[in-house]
């Protein structure tokens, strides 16, 4: 893992993080800039932690909250939460254990943001798949996109799809409401299924093929493409991360009944 120290979105420091292994998780404590080192009127220094493929890492935040980041993920947060809001940015997947406070904790992920005050939840965001998924493990949270806010209870999955749904006329209130409904979906699920990656397993129950391929690519450090016409097909499967990539590819062929080709280092599911 690498941490970038940024001021005004310009990198002022970069370093690899020392890790210590605890079971299946590598623990990282990002060094932060003490509040008294921030000069009056000076912009806040941000830490951006980047997780490489094949690793699962835990990051400690200035307020005592903790985030476990999945392979290929990024987390950006200020060196100190000096304002009335605790706000971080996520790309990829993270499991958040938020310290209780009267100050809201906000996670921005693309066009969406999740707001909590102290809870545990899993959040996945991919601009490539244009989807955000939030699953509440404990407590209460809110997901907001544009002017719409949806609160969520434990065991519910909130999905936001960034691509607009097809419109009939594009202007009337009925079409706009239908588009909005298509973008945000709420479903009751088993929250444990969505945090199996913390236990060194892949587990999917009715997951889209493009999402499964995305996770495999991030873990094994390869490029996997899915034919557009089968990307939305759903599958249920479970296997350990200790399997080799060849074993996983063989399993995908058996489970999906699809052809998996390797061309120039790129795997293609057709």
FENGI-V219317 format. One record per run of one state. SS is the DSSP state (~ for helix, > for strand, _ for the rest). FROM is the first residue (numbers start at 0). LEN is the number of residues. If there is no record, write none. Layout:
ss & from & len
SS & FROM & LEN
SS & FROM & LEN
This chain:
ss & from & len
_ & 0 & 1
> & 1 & 6
_ & 7 & 2
> & 9 & 7
_ & 16 & 3
> & 19 & 3
_ & 22 & 2
> & 24 & 4
_ & 28 & 6
~ & 34 & 3
_ & 37 & 7
> & 44 & 6
_ & 50 & 6
> & 56 & 4
_ & 60 & 5
> & 65 & 4
_ & 69 & 4
> & 73 & 5
_ & 78 & 7
> & 85 & 12
_ & 97 & 7
> & 104 & 5
_ & 109 & 2
> & 111 & 5
_ & 116 & 3
> & 119 & 7
_ & 126 & 4
> & 130 & 8
_ & 138 & 2
> & 140 & 5
_ & 145 & 2
> & 147 & 5
_ & 152 & 3
> & 155 & 6
_ & 161 & 11
~ & 172 & 11
> & 183 & 5
_ & 188 & 2
~ & 190 & 9
_ & 199 & 1
> & 200 & 8
~ & 208 & 12
_ & 220 & 2
> & 222 & 4
_ & 226 & 1
~ & 227 & 3
_ & 230 & 3
> & 233 & 7
_ & 240 & 4
~ & 244 & 12
_ & 256 & 3
> & 259 & 4
_ & 263 & 2
> & 265 & 4
_ & 269 & 1
